[in-house]
Structure formats: structure tokens, C-alpha cells
């Protein structure tokens, strides 16, 4: 009974054995009390002996927790900045590669093999018309034929947003899909209309 508390589950056995052997109550309480004191004393003694080590371990875990939080936060910030910077570089490159209405007309007149993508919503295309021969490329109703075009095909993308923002976004998705020659139309559909070129209405 003096050391039963040091072994998990043995205390229940000693209580049962004390009842079977008809141990006096006072003797049982005395031995059980001494066993409890020994068990608690051993725990306290271990705490005193390894006080510095335990404190050091706890401080280390606390510091590691703070460091880990800082590392995770820094990683998230770095990831966000990297994505933002890559998008900025991509949009900058697209603006450098933009094609003018006059250049597009020359390509069409010369019979060059190009694909013109209109990334505006269907309702806007119906109201304002499209450049003749343009393919619907809005994410909501993208032309399935787009998937069949060779990845080396020269693609001209246009919209009606300031700074060709939608066209830039579409160009990014096209680049991820494997297309390499992508040029936003400078000024979009508005520049095409202002230049006096015809538009066609989707049927």
C-alpha cells in the first residue's frame, strides 16, 4: 500500500485486498496516508530537483511559439507580396505588349492568323456589339472552340474597362492555359468604335 500509488491501477487492487484480508480500518488509513504522502513527496522532490530544467523547457516552448507565429506571419506577408509583385510585372508586360486598333486592322487586312477574344459579359456584347469575328471569351460563357486553338496562336484580347483590366485578367488565365502570344487591345472596344470601324451584333 505504501507504493501502490506509484503504479497506475494498483490502488484499486490494494483496496480490494484490504477488504478480503479484513485489514483494520486504522491500519488501512495509516498505510494509505503514508503512501499518499510518499507519492506527493516524490512529485515535489522531482519538481525541486528539475526546477531549472522545467523552467528552461517551458521558456523554450514559449519562445518557439512566438518565433513560429512570427515565421508564419512573415511567410503569409511574403507570399502576398510575391503574388502582388508578379501580377504587377505581368500587367506591366501586357501594357508594353498592347496592340493598337490600327495594328489590329493591318493584321486583319494582311490575313494574319489571329484570334480576337471579347471578354465582356454577354449582355454588354449584345448592347454594344463586337469586333467582327471576335470570339466570346467571358468566363461565364466562354466559347468551347477556344480550347481547340493551337497554343502558339496570336491572341488579341479586348474589353471596355479602364486600363484594360478585364483583358489583363483574361490574358493571365490564357497564359496559365499555355497560350504565349497574347496582346490586349489598347483602348478596347471604345477605341475600335472611335476609329470608325464597324461592329457586329450577336444573333
ZAMARGU-4260 file (C-alpha; in steps of 0.2 Angstrom, whole numbers, plus 5000, padded with zeros to 4 digits):
<rodrens>
0) 5000/5000/5000 | 5015/5012/5003 | 5020/5011/4984 | 5003/5007/4976 | 5000/5025/4970
5) 5016/5024/4960 | 5009/5010/4949 | 4993/5015/4939 | 4978/5004/4944 | 4986/4996/4958
10) 4977/5006/4971 | 4961/4998/4967 | 4968/4981/4969 | 4975/4985/4986 | 4958/4992/4992
15) 4950/4976/4987 | 4964/4965/4995 | 4962/4975/5011 | 4944/4971/5012 | 4947/4952/5008
20) 4960/4951/5022 | 4949/4961/5034 | 4963/4974/5037 | 4959/4985/5052 | 4952/5002/5047
25) 4965/5012/5056 | 4979/5002/5049 | 4972/5004/5031 | 4970/5023/5034 | 4988/5024/5041
30) 4996/5015/5027 | 4986/5023/5014 | 4990/5040/5021 | 5009/5036/5021 | 5008/5030/5003
35) 4999/5047/4998 | 5012/5057/5007 | 5026/5047/4999 | 5018/5049/4981 | 5016/5068/4984
40) 5033/5070/4991 | 5041/5061/4976 | 5032/5073/4964 | 5038/5088/4974 | 5056/5082/4975
45) 5056/5079/4957 | 5050/5097/4954 | 5063/5104/4966 | 5077/5094/4958 | 5072/5098/4940
50) 5065/5116/4943 | 5078/5125/4932 | 5077/5112/4918 | 5057/5113/4918 | 5058/5132/4918
55) 5070/5132/4904 | 5059/5120/4894 | 5044/5130/4897 | 5053/5146/4892 | 5060/5137/4876
60) 5042/5131/4871 | 5035/5149/4874 | 5049/5157/4864 | 5047/5144/4850 | 5028/5148/4850
65) 5032/5166/4847 | 5045/5163/4834 | 5034/5151/4825 | 5020/5164/4825 | 5032/5177/4818
70) 5038/5165/4804 | 5020/5160/4799 | 5015/5179/4798 | 5031/5183/4788 | 5028/5169/4776
75) 5010/5175/4773 | 5016/5193/4770 | 5030/5187/4759 | 5018/5176/4749 | 5005/5190/4747
80) 5019/5202/4742 | 5026/5190/4729 | 5009/5187/4721 | 5006/5206/4721 | 5023/5209/4713
85) 5021/5196/4700 | 5004/5202/4695 | 5011/5220/4693 | 5025/5214/4682 | 5013/5204/4672
90) 5001/5219/4669 | 5016/5230/4665 | 5022/5217/4652 | 5005/5216/4645 | 5004/5235/4643
95) 5020/5235/4635 | 5014/5222/4623 | 4997/5231/4619 | 4991/5232/4601 | 4983/5247/4594
100) 4967/5247/4583 | 4977/5252/4568 | 4989/5237/4571 | 4975/5225/4573 | 4967/5231/4557
105) 4983/5229/4547 | 4984/5211/4554 | 4966/5208/4549 | 4969/5215/4531 | 4985/5206/4529
110) 4976/5189/4533 | 4986/5185/4548 | 4980/5171/4558 | 4974/5179/4574 | 4961/5176/4587
115) 4951/5190/4594 | 4943/5187/4611 | 4929/5198/4618 | 4929/5196/4637 | 4914/5207/4641
120) 4898/5199/4648 | 4885/5193/4635 | 4873/5207/4639 | 4886/5220/4636 | 4891/5212/4619
125) 4873/5212/4614 | 4870/5230/4618 | 4887/5237/4611 | 4891/5225/4598 | 4908/5216/4595
130) 4923/5217/4583 | 4919/5207/4568 | 4925/5189/4570 | 4928/5191/4589 | 4925/5175/4600
135) 4916/5176/4616 | 4928/5173/4630 | 4919/5179/4646 | 4921/5166/4660 | 4903/5164/4661
140) 4900/5159/4643 | 4917/5156/4635 | 4917/5148/4618 | 4922/5130/4619 | 4931/5132/4602
145) 4945/5142/4612 | 4951/5125/4619 | 4955/5119/4602 | 4966/5133/4596 | 4985/5130/4595
150) 4994/5137/4610 | 5006/5147/4598 | 4991/5156/4590 | 4992/5175/4592 | 4978/5181/4603
155) 4971/5199/4604 | 4960/5202/4620 | 4949/5217/4622 | 4936/5223/4634 | 4928/5240/4639
160) 4937/5243/4656 | 4949/5257/4660 | 4967/5251/4658 | 4960/5235/4650 | 4959/5227/4667
165) 4947/5213/4662 | 4958/5210/4647 | 4973/5209/4658 | 4965/5196/4669 | 4959/5186/4654
170) 4977/5187/4647 | 4983/5180/4664 | 4972/5165/4663 | 4976/5162/4645 | 4995/5162/4649
175) 4991/5150/4663 | 4982/5139/4650 | 4998/5138/4639 | 4995/5152/4626 | 5010/5163/4624
180) 5006/5177/4611 | 4993/5187/4620 | 4991/5206/4617 | 4977/5217/4624 | 4969/5229/4613
185) 4974/5247/4618 | 4958/5257/4622 | 4947/5241/4620 | 4930/5241/4610 | 4929/5260/4613
190) 4945/5264/4603 | 4938/5252/4589 | 4922/5262/4588 | 4930/5279/4589 | 4941/5274/4575
195) 4926/5272/4564 | 4927/5253/4562 | 4911/5243/4561 | 4904/5232/4574 | 4893/5217/4573
200) 4878/5212/4584 | 4877/5194/4590 | 4862/5184/4584
</rodrens>
